[in-house]
Amino acid sequence: MTIEEKVNEGIKCAMKAQDKVRLETMRNIKKVILEAKTKPGAGDGIDDAECIKLIQKLAKQGKESAQIYKEQGREDLYAQESAQVAVLEEFLPKQLGEEELAAALKEIIAEVGASTPQEMGKVMGVATKKLAGLADGKAISAKVKELLA
């Protein structure tokens, strides 16, 4: 079952359960996927990897919005945004922990043969492709800097 099919099924289940937050989030995911499919040059459709990227972007935006709401003391909006992010994260692969990320990056650094901070670009090129969807770009970058320093 593709992510798009899971979203469509999730919409039906949320409607039956009358879960407004889940329904709104699922419809938002579906909207973003449809927009990506109808973009010029998109071809017939999009694969699960592209869907994951789109959902990651939505989750990142939701987290940033939730943080702003929290800073401004808007607990009602913070709770709503956090609930939507939780639904989005159900569709994302499990994120790597600190130790797992360090181990994966050490392996990539050895593979590339980098040893100085000047070679960070080579490592990042490989790391962002291999760890796409498993770790945030900022976390990868910070850990690579730390390991090459």
Disulfide bonds with the S-S distance in Angstrom:
none
